[in-house]
């Protein structure tokens, strides 16, 4: 029998101390993280984000259809009212749990590569597909006001999904970037999605009688192009993360938070696009550190975008 090579390892023997045997971690593993028993909790919140996004899509698609059911006593009419604004509320609820899943992952030390991927997949639905459906419906309502508007070609409505594609592209770029912690490259997709989600609520409550602006197709086309560009741009934007709480290092963040509180108290849902505009302006004028682009995937992200 030939002698085994010196560096070979018997199945029953221990490896030499200077030899490393690779160990494969499963997709659900959380190597290098603590809190093994609490590891699934953040992912459950991420899935709740996805569920809220799916519910939002269902509600957005309920567009005032009338169903007539024939029974023994005659015809029974059932009306399904417009529920786009209910869809908007579920998108805002998705944003809340999207924040909570990242917060819990850090607090429980249960971050993982799988959690990051799952978060992005959920965000595509809640902040990409659902707002895209809102834009689709608002464009449809805009055209329906014109003569023969109900016969509009779908080509006039498809630009709504440019926004959805931009969200998907933005999230894919984020997953390849290791350094977007204290700043973002491109506007975060939840922020853009919430701007769109606020439109039906602004129309519903008729703030300052500007509701017709949000069913103007040229305004909607402009918003689609602008938000898509901002998400995909290389411009650096603020991340609302505090290294410390000093006024000197967080001047723009404190001012933005103050404006947000005042706007919410005085303008309710109209405050969402107002806050977004100030966020863009402050990002342009503040000294935000440029995120470096890395080739690897960050294993323990500290933020959710």
N, C-alpha and C positions, 0 to 999 in steps of 0.2 A: 504494500500500500504506500503510495507516495506521501511524503511528509507535508503537512499543511503549511501554507505560507506563514511567515512570521506575523504579518499584520492581520491575518484572518481572525474572525471572532466566532467561537463556538456558540451554538444556540443556548447552551446551558452555562456559559461562562460570562463574567462581567466584562464590559468593555474597558480597555486601558484608560487611564485617567486623562491622557492627552488626546483621546479620540472622541469626536462629537458625532452622535447618531441623531439625524434629523427626526423630529417628532411632528406629526401632522395634526393640526388643530381643526376640529370640525367647524362647520359653518356657524354653529350656535355657540362655539366656545368663546370664552372671554379671557384669553391668556393674558396674564399680566395685570388683571384687575382684581379688586377685592369684592367682597359681598356676593359670593357665588349664589347664595340662596335668594338674593334680591335681584339677580341679573335680569329676569324676564319682566320686571315691573316697568322700566322705561319703555320696553318694546310694546307692552300692552297699551300704554298711552299713545305710542306712535300709531298702532293699529286703530285706536279710537280716532285719531286724526284722520286716518283713511276712511273710516266708517262715516264720520261727519261729512267728509268730502263727497262720498257716494250719495248720502242722503240729500246733500245740497243739490247735486245734479238731478236727482229724481224730482225734487221740488221745483227746480228751475224749468224743467221740461213740462210741468203741468200748466198749460197755457190757455185756460178758459174754455176747454172743450165741453160740449154738451152731449150727454148720453141719454138716449130715449130707450126705456125698457118696456116692452109690451107685456101686460099681465091680464088677468081675467077682468079686472075692472076698467081696463083702458090703458092708456099710455102714462108711464111715470117718467118724469123728466128729472135728471140729476145733473147739476152743474158743478164742474170743477173750476174754482176760481183761480185767478193768477196767484202764484205763490213764489214768484221770483225773489221777493224780499225775505221770505222764510229761508230760501236757499242762501241768501246773503248772511243771515244770522248764523247758519250752520258753518259757513266759511269762517266767520269771526270766532265761533266756538272751536273750530279746528286750529286756529291760530293760538288760542289759549292752551290747548293740550299740546301743541307743537312746542310751545315754550316750556311746558311742564316736563315733557319727556327729556329734554336736554338738562333741565334743572335737576331732575331726579337721578339721571345718569351720573352727573357729577357728584351729587350728594351721597349716593349709594356706592360710588366708585364702580359702576357697572357699565362703563362705556365699552364699545366694541366696534370692529369693522362692520359686522352685520347690522348693528344698530344704526350706523351712519347710512348704510345703503338703504335700509328699510325706511329711514326718515326721508331720504330723498325721493324714494318711490311714492311714499304717501303724499309728500308735498306736491309732486307732479299732478296728482288727482285733485287735492284740495285747493291749491293755489295756481294751477295751470288749466286743468280741464274744466273745473267748475266755473271759474271766472270767464274762461273762453265761451262757455255756454251762455253766461249772462250777456256777454258782448253779442253773441249770435242772436239772442232773443231781442235785445235792444235794437239791433240793426233791423231785425224783422219788423218790429213795431214801428221803427222810423219809416221804412218803405211802405208799410201798410196804410200810412196816412195819405199817400199819394194816390192818384187815379190809377187803377189797375195795379196797385201796390202789392196785392196778395199774389200776383202772378210774377213777382220778381224772380229772376234767375238766381240760383243758389250761388253763382259766382260773386254776386254782390254781398253775400253773407259769409263766405269763406275766409275773408281777412280776419275774422274773429279768432281763427285758430292760428294765426301768426303769433298771437300772444302766447298761446299754449306751447307752440314749438319753441319760442324764446325761453319760456320757463324751463322746459326740458333741457335745453342747451345750457342754460345758466346753472342748473343743478349738476349737470355732468361736469362742467368746468370746476365747480366748487369741490366735487369729490376728488379731483385730481390736484387740488391745491392744498398744501400742507400748512400754510401760514395765514389764513384768513381768520385771525383771532381778534385783533384790535382794530381791524379795518376790513372792508369788503372790496373786491374788484368787481364792479357792477352792482347795481341795486339788488338787494336781497329779494328773492321771488315772493316770499310771504308779504312783504311790503307792497309790491306791485299788485299782488292778488287782492289785498284788502282795499286798495284804491278802487279797483273794479267792483268789488263786492259792496262798496258804499253807494254806488250809483242807484240801484233800485230803492234803497232806503231814503236817499235824498229825493227821489221822485215821489215816493210815498208820502213824505212829510212836507213836501213843497216849500223848502226853505227859500225865502226871498224871491219866490216865484221864478226860479231859474230851472225848474224841472224839465222844461222843454229842451234845454241845452243838452241834456243827457240822452235824448232820443233824436238828436240831430246826427245824421249819418256821417257828415264831414267831421264833426267834433269827435265822434267815436273812432273814425279812421285815424285821425291825428293822435288820439290817445293810444291806440294800438301801436302805432309806429314809434311814438315817443317812449312808451314804457318798454317796448321790445329793445329799442336802442340802448336805453339806460341799463337794462339788465345785462346786455351783451358787451357793453363798453368796457374799456380798460381803465376808466376813471375810478379813483379810489373814493369810497364812501365810508361814513362813520359807522362803527359798530358800537351799539349802546352797552359797552362793557367798561367797567371802571377798574383801572389798576389801583387807584387810590381815590379818595373823595375830596382831594384838594380842589379849591376853586380855580387855581391857576391852570392845572392840567386838564380840567374838564369844563372850561368856560362855556363852550358851544353846547355841550351836552346838557348842562344845567339850564341854559337859556331855552334850548329846544323843549326840555321837559316842562318848563314854566309856560311856554307858549301852548304846548299840548294840553295842559290842565285848563288853561283859560279858554282855549278853543272848544274843548269837549263840553265845558260848562255852559258856554254861550251859544254854540252852533251844533251841538250833538253830532249827528252823522256827517254833516257837511264839514266837520272838523277833520275828517280823515284825509281828504285830498289837500286841505290847507296845511296840515302837519307834514304831509309828504313833500309839499313844495318847499317848506322851510327846511326840511331834512336835506333836500337836494342842494339848496343854497348854502347851508352851513357846511356841507361836505365839500363844496367847491372852495369855500373860503377858509376852512380850518386846516391846520397842519396835521393831516392824517398820515400815519406811516404807511408806505406802500407795501402791500402784501407781496411776498416773493412767490414765484411760481415753482412748485416742486413736481417731480415726476411720480412720486409715490403717493399712496393714499394715507391720510392721517388716521391713525388707529384710535386715538382718543380725542375726538373733537370736543372743544370746550364750548362751542356755540352751536345753535341750530339755525340754519338759513333756508 
